[in-house]
């Protein structure tokens, strides 16, 4: 009895001592630990688990032409790195015909050749290559004139050569007067085309358009087919409305431009695509008017928008095209100016907004977009008005510094540019703020995931078994606060399925090489009577590049007999 009580008492004493000792140690820990650090323990949002299942159904195509508008510099290597396939040029009378080309021949600035030669006289001179009616020496000089204000490549000839040699489509802007009142600022001057549109005006304009197209495509083999007529004729300050220009006058310019350029391009066997009306407002009355009165001369309806979300303007323009269609041809839509207007591209939020806008253009199947601008206009500090910031290098030149938006733009172009097929798919398990798109071209399938401040990363399972079957590595590129269009993972794809992680706030583009996916042309299954634990190939017959694979089962529970046809080309 005594021993039992003593042992029990002794055990309780030990427990009390251990408890006190533990408390002392905890107090010592609190005393010695510095809790003033700025780091704070924040409970992280749990990662999401999502699944993207891809279908073989093609929903349409992404934006075919994605590019930028030129500004204060030109380096073709930047365009190649960015991945653009289109570039909008400020070719205009102020640059290429700042003096009547015919009047310049006699050296007298007196408007004596205003309106001559006539259109008929020019066409009658075709057999000589128009050498008697068009002063080609003038145009050679203008295209090769050094534009000292521009950094990098400084002649129009060299710029267009670089674009064409690198597979980038030039968009030529045709303008009479510009926003600076050029080309003609002499009091009482007559030759430069100015509203109202008279026969003399039309002749000078026709010759100007013809000479540019013929110089580009016949005297030089550049293959330029896209031409814009004026810039924002509905907006005062762009060299049209302030001189009294109207939609009626503008329609005559469009018709004459198409006649002149298509005539020039016919000698090179080229089509002509006229962009009009290049308005500043999607609701502009110019759009229905030009379609009602010159529909056959308009091949692309082109407008500008700086709205945060461009979708409403796209729908508006598409509805106008559908309801004003006398030639029974539905013109594609281009947006030749959009983005950050006179504000910085060098913030993460601006980069993500640009990515969302670019994704919207492809969701809405807009055919072409050129962001405003590729570069700053000069090296003044604090602008960042272009995708590439021009900075003073201290010796009269320019340093080129990519902005945040440059990297997001470059990443998304990988999965969108070129009119890729958009594939139907389901995206399950993502929270609000996630947008997805699946695209496919001749070489790759692209999985695009955009996450807008979702609050948690996500593990994504991708299932491509509906369009193929195969194994291999895929590459995951990411734009986020931590990564600037960089490869962040190369997960392994097994049987056309793989997993990857997307950031809570950022953009991911996964590239799947189609050579790793055997194309699934047909897949037939029938329930069998035997159970097999693995696929047993019974035979393979190759006929004309297509393999017939006969197998039994590919589930462990229910036996199946199957036939699949695989083509040699990838899906």
C-alpha positions as CSV (number, residue, x, y, z in Angstrom):
1,X,0.0,0.0,0.0
2,X,2.8,2.4,1.0
3,X,4.8,1.6,-2.1
4,X,1.8,2.1,-4.4
5,X,1.0,5.5,-2.9
6,X,4.6,6.6,-3.0
7,X,5.0,5.6,-6.7
8,X,1.8,7.5,-7.6
9,X,2.9,10.6,-5.7
10,X,6.4,10.5,-7.3
11,X,4.8,10.2,-10.8
12,X,2.6,13.2,-10.2
13,X,5.6,15.2,-9.0
14,X,7.5,14.3,-12.2
15,X,4.5,15.4,-14.3
16,X,4.4,18.8,-12.5
17,X,8.1,19.3,-12.9
18,X,8.0,18.5,-16.6
19,X,5.0,20.8,-17.1
20,X,6.8,23.7,-15.3
21,X,10.0,23.1,-17.3
22,X,8.1,23.1,-20.6
23,X,6.4,26.4,-19.6
24,X,9.8,28.0,-18.8
25,X,11.3,26.9,-22.0
26,X,8.3,28.4,-23.9
27,X,8.7,31.7,-22.0
28,X,12.4,31.7,-22.9
29,X,11.5,31.2,-26.6
30,X,9.1,34.1,-26.4
31,X,11.7,36.3,-24.8
32,X,14.5,35.5,-27.3
33,X,12.5,35.5,-30.5
34,X,12.3,38.8,-32.5
35,X,8.7,39.3,-33.7
36,X,9.4,42.8,-35.1
37,X,10.4,41.4,-38.5
38,X,8.4,42.8,-41.5
39,X,7.7,39.3,-42.7
40,X,4.2,38.2,-41.8
41,X,2.7,34.8,-41.8
42,X,-0.2,34.9,-44.2
43,X,-2.4,31.9,-44.7
44,X,-2.0,31.1,-48.5
45,X,-5.0,30.4,-50.5
46,X,-5.3,26.7,-51.3
47,X,-4.1,25.8,-54.8
48,X,-6.8,25.0,-57.3
49,X,-7.1,21.8,-59.2
50,X,-8.4,22.2,-62.7
51,X,-8.9,20.1,-65.8
52,X,-8.8,21.2,-69.5
53,X,-10.3,18.7,-71.9
54,X,-9.7,19.5,-75.5
55,X,-12.0,18.6,-78.4
56,X,-11.3,18.1,-82.1
57,X,-14.0,20.7,-83.0
58,X,-12.6,23.8,-84.7
59,X,-14.5,26.9,-83.5
60,X,-12.8,29.4,-85.8
61,X,-9.5,31.1,-86.0
62,X,-7.3,33.5,-84.0
63,X,-6.2,36.9,-85.2
64,X,-4.2,36.4,-88.3
65,X,-2.2,39.6,-88.4
66,X,-0.8,40.8,-85.0
67,X,1.7,43.7,-85.1
68,X,2.4,47.2,-84.1
69,X,2.4,50.8,-85.4
70,X,5.7,52.5,-86.1
71,X,7.0,55.4,-84.1
72,X,10.4,56.9,-83.4
73,X,12.7,54.0,-84.4
74,X,13.0,50.9,-86.4
75,X,15.1,47.7,-85.7
76,X,13.8,44.7,-87.5
77,X,15.5,42.4,-85.0
78,X,13.1,43.7,-82.3
79,X,10.1,42.8,-84.5
80,X,11.5,39.4,-85.0
81,X,12.1,38.8,-81.3
82,X,8.6,40.1,-80.5
83,X,7.1,37.7,-83.1
84,X,4.9,40.3,-84.9
85,X,3.9,39.5,-88.5
86,X,2.4,43.0,-89.3
87,X,3.7,46.5,-89.2
88,X,1.8,49.7,-89.8
89,X,3.8,52.5,-91.6
90,X,3.1,56.2,-91.5
91,X,3.7,56.6,-95.3
92,X,2.0,59.8,-96.4
93,X,2.3,62.8,-98.6
94,X,4.2,64.7,-96.0
95,X,7.0,62.1,-96.3
96,X,6.8,60.9,-99.9
97,X,5.3,63.8,-101.9
98,X,5.8,67.0,-99.8
99,X,6.0,68.8,-103.2
100,X,4.0,67.9,-106.2
101,X,6.3,65.4,-107.9
102,X,5.4,66.8,-111.4
103,X,6.0,70.4,-110.3
104,X,9.3,69.5,-108.9
105,X,10.6,68.6,-112.3
106,X,10.8,72.2,-113.5
107,X,12.2,73.4,-110.2
108,X,9.5,76.1,-109.8
109,X,7.4,75.9,-106.8
110,X,4.4,77.4,-108.5
111,X,1.7,74.8,-108.7
112,X,1.9,75.0,-112.5
113,X,1.5,71.2,-112.9
114,X,-1.4,70.9,-110.4
115,X,-3.7,68.2,-111.8
116,X,-1.5,67.0,-114.6
117,X,-0.9,64.6,-116.1
118,X,-4.5,63.3,-116.2
119,X,-5.4,59.8,-115.2
120,X,-6.0,58.9,-118.9
121,X,-2.6,60.3,-119.9
122,X,-0.9,58.2,-117.2
123,X,-2.6,55.0,-118.3
124,X,-1.7,55.7,-121.9
125,X,2.0,55.6,-120.9
126,X,1.9,52.0,-119.6
127,X,4.2,50.7,-122.4
128,X,7.1,52.8,-121.2
129,X,6.7,51.8,-117.5
130,X,5.1,55.2,-117.0
131,X,8.5,56.9,-117.5
132,X,6.9,59.8,-119.4
133,X,4.3,60.7,-116.9
134,X,5.7,59.7,-113.4
135,X,9.0,61.3,-112.4
136,X,10.5,58.1,-110.9
137,X,13.7,59.9,-109.9
138,X,11.6,61.9,-107.4
139,X,10.1,58.7,-105.9
140,X,13.5,57.0,-105.8
141,X,14.9,59.9,-103.9
142,X,12.0,60.1,-101.4
143,X,12.0,56.4,-100.6
144,X,15.8,56.5,-100.0
145,X,15.7,59.8,-98.1
146,X,17.3,59.6,-94.6
147,X,14.8,60.5,-91.9
148,X,17.2,61.9,-89.4
149,X,14.6,62.1,-86.6
150,X,14.2,58.3,-86.7
151,X,16.5,56.0,-84.7
152,X,17.8,52.8,-86.2
153,X,17.0,52.2,-89.8
154,X,16.2,55.6,-91.3
155,X,15.0,55.2,-94.9
156,X,11.6,54.1,-96.0
157,X,13.2,51.8,-98.7
158,X,15.3,50.0,-96.1
159,X,12.4,49.7,-93.6
160,X,10.2,48.0,-96.2
161,X,13.0,45.8,-97.4
162,X,13.6,44.6,-93.9
163,X,9.9,43.9,-93.3
164,X,9.5,41.9,-96.4
165,X,12.7,39.9,-96.0
166,X,11.5,38.9,-92.5
167,X,8.0,37.9,-93.5
168,X,6.3,40.9,-91.9
169,X,3.4,42.4,-93.7
170,X,3.6,46.2,-94.3
171,X,0.5,48.2,-93.9
172,X,0.9,51.4,-95.9
173,X,-1.0,54.5,-94.7
174,X,-2.1,56.9,-97.4
175,X,-2.7,60.4,-96.3
176,X,-3.2,63.8,-97.8
177,X,-2.7,66.3,-95.0
178,X,-1.6,65.0,-91.6
179,X,-2.1,66.2,-88.0
180,X,0.8,68.7,-88.5
181,X,-0.8,70.4,-91.5
182,X,1.8,68.9,-93.9
183,X,2.7,68.4,-96.7
184,X,1.7,71.9,-97.8
185,X,1.8,74.9,-95.5
186,X,2.3,77.7,-98.0
187,X,-0.4,80.3,-97.9
188,X,-2.6,80.0,-101.0
189,X,-1.1,76.6,-102.1
190,X,-3.3,74.6,-104.4
191,X,-1.7,71.4,-105.4
192,X,-1.9,69.3,-102.2
193,X,-5.3,67.5,-102.1
194,X,-7.7,69.2,-99.8
195,X,-11.5,69.0,-99.5
196,X,-13.7,69.5,-101.4
197,X,-12.8,66.7,-103.8
198,X,-12.5,68.3,-107.3
199,X,-11.3,66.7,-110.5
200,X,-7.9,68.2,-109.9
201,X,-7.8,66.9,-106.3
202,X,-8.8,63.4,-107.6
203,X,-6.1,63.4,-110.2
204,X,-3.3,64.3,-107.8
205,X,-4.6,61.8,-105.3
206,X,-4.9,59.0,-107.9
207,X,-1.4,59.6,-109.1
208,X,0.0,59.6,-105.6
209,X,-1.6,56.3,-104.7
210,X,-0.6,54.8,-108.1
211,X,3.0,55.9,-107.8
212,X,3.5,54.4,-104.4
213,X,2.0,51.0,-105.3
214,X,3.8,50.8,-108.6
215,X,7.1,51.8,-107.1
216,X,6.7,49.2,-104.3
217,X,5.4,46.3,-106.3
218,X,6.5,46.7,-110.0
219,X,9.7,48.7,-109.9
220,X,10.5,46.7,-106.7
221,X,9.1,43.3,-105.9
222,X,7.8,44.0,-102.4
223,X,4.4,42.5,-102.8
224,X,2.6,45.1,-100.7
225,X,-1.2,44.6,-100.8
226,X,-2.6,46.4,-97.7
227,X,-3.3,50.1,-97.8
228,X,-5.1,52.3,-95.4
229,X,-7.0,55.4,-96.6
230,X,-6.3,58.4,-94.3
231,X,-6.1,58.2,-90.5
232,X,-9.2,59.0,-88.3
233,X,-11.1,61.1,-90.9
234,X,-13.9,61.4,-88.3
235,X,-11.7,63.0,-85.7
236,X,-10.7,66.7,-85.9
237,X,-7.0,67.2,-85.9
238,X,-5.9,64.5,-88.3
239,X,-5.8,66.6,-91.5
240,X,-9.3,66.0,-92.8
241,X,-12.2,67.3,-90.8
242,X,-10.5,70.6,-90.0
243,X,-10.3,71.3,-93.8
244,X,-14.0,70.5,-94.2
245,X,-13.7,66.9,-95.2
246,X,-16.9,64.9,-95.1
247,X,-17.9,61.2,-95.4
248,X,-19.0,62.0,-99.0
249,X,-15.6,63.4,-99.9
250,X,-13.9,60.5,-98.1
251,X,-15.8,58.0,-100.2
252,X,-14.4,59.5,-103.3
253,X,-10.9,59.1,-101.9
254,X,-11.5,55.5,-101.1
255,X,-12.8,54.8,-104.6
256,X,-9.9,56.6,-106.3
257,X,-7.3,54.9,-104.1
258,X,-8.7,51.4,-104.9
259,X,-8.8,52.2,-108.6
260,X,-5.2,53.5,-108.7
261,X,-3.6,50.8,-106.5
262,X,-5.4,47.9,-108.1
263,X,-4.3,49.2,-111.5
264,X,-0.7,49.4,-110.3
265,X,-0.8,46.0,-108.6
266,X,-2.3,44.4,-111.7
267,X,1.1,44.8,-113.4
268,X,2.6,42.6,-110.6
269,X,-0.3,40.2,-110.5
270,X,-1.2,41.2,-106.9
271,X,-4.5,41.6,-105.1
272,X,-5.4,44.9,-103.4
273,X,-6.8,45.2,-99.9
274,X,-8.1,48.7,-99.0
275,X,-8.6,49.4,-95.3
276,X,-11.3,51.9,-94.5
277,X,-12.5,54.1,-92.9
278,X,-9.8,54.0,-90.2
279,X,-12.1,55.9,-87.8
280,X,-11.5,56.9,-84.2
281,X,-14.9,55.7,-83.0
282,X,-16.6,52.4,-83.6
283,X,-19.9,54.3,-83.7
284,X,-18.7,56.7,-86.4
285,X,-21.2,57.4,-89.3
286,X,-18.3,56.9,-91.7
287,X,-18.6,53.2,-91.4
288,X,-22.1,52.7,-92.6
289,X,-21.7,55.4,-95.2
290,X,-18.6,54.0,-96.8
291,X,-20.1,50.6,-96.9
292,X,-23.4,51.8,-98.4
293,X,-21.7,53.9,-101.1
294,X,-18.3,52.2,-101.8
295,X,-18.6,48.7,-100.5
296,X,-16.9,47.2,-103.6
297,X,-13.8,49.3,-102.9
298,X,-13.5,48.4,-99.2
299,X,-12.0,45.0,-98.4
300,X,-11.3,45.5,-94.6
301,X,-13.2,47.6,-92.1
302,X,-10.6,49.2,-90.0
303,X,-11.1,51.3,-86.8
304,X,-9.4,52.4,-83.6
305,X,-10.3,51.8,-80.0
306,X,-8.7,52.6,-76.7
307,X,-11.4,51.0,-74.6
308,X,-10.3,48.8,-71.7
309,X,-12.5,46.1,-73.1
310,X,-12.7,46.2,-76.9
311,X,-15.4,43.5,-77.2
312,X,-18.4,45.9,-77.4
313,X,-16.8,48.0,-80.2
314,X,-16.1,44.8,-82.2
315,X,-19.7,43.7,-81.9
316,X,-20.9,47.2,-82.9
317,X,-18.7,47.2,-86.0
318,X,-19.6,43.6,-87.0
319,X,-23.3,44.5,-86.7
320,X,-22.8,47.5,-89.0
321,X,-21.0,45.3,-91.6
322,X,-23.8,42.8,-91.5
323,X,-26.5,45.4,-92.0
324,X,-24.7,47.5,-94.7
325,X,-23.6,45.0,-97.2
326,X,-24.6,45.9,-100.8
327,X,-21.8,43.8,-102.4
328,X,-22.9,40.7,-100.3
329,X,-19.3,40.3,-99.0
330,X,-18.8,40.5,-95.2
331,X,-15.5,42.4,-94.7
332,X,-13.1,41.3,-91.9
333,X,-12.4,43.6,-89.1
334,X,-9.0,45.2,-88.2
335,X,-8.1,47.4,-85.3
336,X,-5.1,49.3,-86.4
337,X,-4.8,51.4,-83.2
338,X,-5.4,50.2,-79.6
339,X,-3.5,49.8,-76.3
340,X,-2.1,52.5,-74.0
341,X,-2.6,56.0,-75.5
342,X,0.1,58.3,-74.3
343,X,0.6,56.3,-71.1
344,X,3.2,53.8,-69.9
345,X,3.5,50.2,-71.0
346,X,6.0,49.5,-68.3
347,X,3.7,48.2,-65.5
348,X,2.6,44.7,-64.7
349,X,-1.1,45.7,-64.7
350,X,-0.8,47.3,-68.1
351,X,0.9,44.2,-69.4
352,X,-1.9,42.0,-68.2
353,X,-4.6,44.4,-69.6
354,X,-2.9,44.2,-73.0
355,X,-2.9,40.4,-72.8
356,X,-6.6,40.4,-72.0
357,X,-7.3,42.7,-74.9
358,X,-5.3,40.6,-77.3
359,X,-7.1,37.5,-76.2
360,X,-10.4,39.2,-76.8
361,X,-9.5,40.1,-80.3
362,X,-8.9,36.4,-81.0
363,X,-12.0,35.3,-79.2
364,X,-13.9,37.6,-81.5
365,X,-12.0,36.5,-84.6
366,X,-10.7,40.0,-85.5
367,X,-8.5,39.5,-88.5
368,X,-5.7,42.0,-87.8
369,X,-4.5,44.3,-84.9
370,X,-1.6,46.7,-84.7
371,X,-0.9,48.1,-81.2
372,X,0.0,51.8,-80.8
373,X,3.1,51.9,-80.7
374,X,6.1,49.7,-81.1
375,X,8.6,52.4,-79.8
376,X,8.5,55.8,-78.1
377,X,8.6,58.8,-80.4
378,X,11.9,60.0,-78.9
379,X,14.3,59.4,-76.0
380,X,12.7,61.8,-73.5
381,X,12.6,60.3,-70.0
382,X,9.5,59.0,-68.4
383,X,7.4,58.2,-71.5
384,X,7.3,54.4,-72.1
385,X,4.7,55.0,-74.8
386,X,5.8,52.1,-76.9
387,X,6.3,48.4,-76.2
388,X,10.0,49.3,-76.3
389,X,11.2,52.3,-74.3
390,X,13.7,54.5,-76.2
391,X,16.3,55.9,-73.8
392,X,19.1,58.4,-74.4
393,X,22.4,56.5,-74.7
394,X,24.4,59.7,-74.0
395,X,25.9,60.0,-77.5
396,X,22.9,60.9,-79.6
397,X,21.6,57.4,-80.0
398,X,18.9,55.4,-78.4
399,X,19.0,52.4,-76.0
400,X,16.0,50.1,-76.4
401,X,14.5,48.7,-73.2
402,X,11.6,46.3,-73.4
403,X,8.7,47.2,-71.2
404,X,6.6,44.8,-69.1
405,X,4.0,44.7,-71.8
406,X,6.5,43.7,-74.4
407,X,7.0,40.3,-72.6
408,X,3.3,39.6,-72.1
409,X,2.7,40.5,-75.8
410,X,5.5,38.3,-77.0
411,X,4.3,35.3,-75.0
412,X,0.7,35.6,-76.2
413,X,1.8,36.0,-79.8
414,X,3.3,32.5,-79.6
415,X,-0.1,31.0,-79.2
416,X,-2.3,33.4,-81.2
417,X,-0.6,35.0,-84.3
418,X,-1.1,33.6,-87.7
419,X,-4.8,32.7,-87.8
420,X,-4.5,29.5,-85.7
421,X,-7.4,27.1,-85.3
422,X,-9.4,27.6,-82.1
423,X,-10.3,24.3,-80.6
424,X,-13.4,23.6,-78.5
425,X,-12.6,22.6,-74.9
426,X,-13.9,22.5,-71.4
427,X,-12.1,24.1,-68.4
428,X,-13.3,22.8,-65.1
429,X,-12.2,23.7,-61.6
430,X,-10.9,27.2,-62.2
431,X,-12.2,30.1,-60.2
432,X,-13.5,33.4,-61.6
433,X,-10.8,35.4,-63.3
434,X,-9.4,32.7,-65.4
435,X,-9.6,32.7,-69.2
436,X,-8.5,29.8,-71.4
437,X,-8.0,29.2,-75.1
438,X,-6.7,26.2,-77.1
439,X,-5.1,26.9,-80.5
440,X,-3.5,24.8,-83.1
441,X,-1.3,25.4,-86.2
442,X,0.7,23.2,-88.5
443,X,3.4,22.5,-85.9
444,X,2.0,22.8,-82.4
445,X,-1.0,22.8,-80.1
446,X,-1.1,25.7,-77.6
447,X,-2.8,25.8,-74.2
448,X,-3.4,29.4,-73.1
449,X,-4.4,30.2,-69.5
450,X,-4.7,33.8,-68.3
451,X,-5.2,34.4,-64.6
452,X,-6.3,37.8,-63.3
453,X,-5.7,38.1,-59.6
454,X,-7.3,34.8,-58.8
455,X,-5.5,34.5,-55.4
456,X,-4.2,31.0,-55.8
457,X,-2.1,29.0,-58.1
458,X,-3.7,26.1,-60.0
459,X,-2.5,22.6,-61.0
460,X,-4.0,21.9,-64.4
461,X,-4.5,18.5,-65.9
462,X,-4.7,18.7,-69.7
463,X,-6.4,15.9,-71.7
464,X,-5.7,15.9,-75.5
465,X,-6.8,12.3,-76.1
466,X,-9.7,13.5,-78.4
467,X,-7.2,14.8,-80.9
468,X,-4.3,12.5,-80.5
469,X,-2.3,9.9,-78.6
470,X,1.4,10.1,-77.7
471,X,4.2,10.8,-75.3
472,X,6.8,13.5,-75.0
473,X,7.9,16.7,-73.3
474,X,5.9,19.9,-73.5
475,X,7.1,23.4,-72.7
476,X,5.4,25.8,-70.3
477,X,6.1,29.5,-70.7
478,X,5.0,32.1,-68.2
479,X,4.6,35.8,-67.8
480,X,4.1,36.9,-64.2
481,X,5.8,39.1,-61.7
482,X,8.5,36.5,-61.4
483,X,8.9,35.4,-65.0
484,X,9.1,37.4,-68.2
485,X,8.1,35.0,-71.0
486,X,10.4,32.3,-69.7
487,X,10.2,28.5,-69.8
488,X,9.3,27.5,-66.3
489,X,8.6,23.8,-66.7
490,X,8.8,20.9,-69.2
491,X,6.3,18.3,-67.9
492,X,6.2,14.9,-69.5
493,X,3.1,14.1,-71.6
494,X,1.9,10.4,-71.4
495,X,-0.8,9.2,-73.6
496,X,-1.7,12.7,-74.6
497,X,-2.2,13.9,-71.0
498,X,0.0,16.1,-68.8
499,X,-0.1,18.4,-65.7
500,X,1.3,21.9,-65.2
501,X,1.0,24.8,-62.8
502,X,-0.3,28.3,-63.5
503,X,0.3,31.4,-61.4
504,X,-2.4,33.2,-59.5
505,X,-1.8,36.3,-61.5
506,X,-0.2,35.9,-64.9
507,X,-0.2,34.3,-68.3
508,X,0.8,30.7,-69.3
509,X,1.2,29.3,-72.8
510,X,2.0,25.6,-73.1
511,X,3.4,24.4,-76.4
512,X,2.8,20.8,-77.4
513,X,4.7,19.6,-80.5
514,X,2.3,17.9,-82.8
515,X,4.9,15.3,-83.8
516,X,4.5,13.8,-80.4
517,X,0.8,13.3,-81.0
518,X,-0.2,10.5,-83.4
519,X,-3.3,11.8,-85.3
520,X,-6.5,10.1,-84.4
521,X,-8.6,10.0,-87.5
522,X,-11.1,7.4,-86.3
523,X,-11.6,5.5,-83.1
524,X,-14.1,2.6,-83.0
525,X,-14.8,0.5,-80.0
526,X,-16.9,-2.6,-79.3
527,X,-17.4,-4.5,-76.1
528,X,-15.7,-7.9,-76.1
529,X,-16.1,-11.0,-74.0
530,X,-12.6,-11.4,-72.6
531,X,-10.7,-9.5,-69.9
532,X,-7.2,-8.3,-70.6
533,X,-4.9,-6.4,-68.3
534,X,-3.1,-4.5,-71.1
535,X,-3.5,-3.5,-74.7
536,X,-2.5,-6.4,-76.9
537,X,-1.8,-5.4,-80.5
538,X,-3.1,-8.0,-82.9
539,X,-1.8,-6.5,-86.1
540,X,-0.7,-3.4,-87.9
541,X,-1.5,-2.8,-91.6
542,X,0.0,0.3,-93.4
543,X,-1.8,1.5,-96.5
544,X,-0.8,4.7,-98.2
545,X,0.7,6.4,-95.2
546,X,-2.2,5.4,-92.8
547,X,-1.7,2.7,-90.2
548,X,-4.6,0.4,-89.1
549,X,-4.0,-0.7,-85.5
550,X,-6.1,-3.5,-84.1
551,X,-6.0,-4.0,-80.4
552,X,-7.9,-5.6,-77.5
553,X,-8.9,-3.7,-74.4
554,X,-7.5,-0.6,-72.9
555,X,-9.4,-0.7,-69.6
556,X,-8.9,-3.2,-66.8
557,X,-12.6,-3.5,-65.9
558,X,-14.4,-4.0,-69.1
559,X,-12.8,-5.8,-72.1
560,X,-13.0,-3.9,-75.4
561,X,-12.1,-4.6,-79.0
562,X,-10.9,-1.5,-80.8
563,X,-9.8,-0.3,-84.2
564,X,-7.9,3.0,-84.6
565,X,-6.6,4.7,-87.7
566,X,-3.4,6.8,-87.4
567,X,-2.1,9.1,-90.1
568,X,1.6,9.9,-90.5
569,X,1.0,13.6,-90.3
570,X,0.6,15.0,-86.8
571,X,-2.8,16.2,-85.4
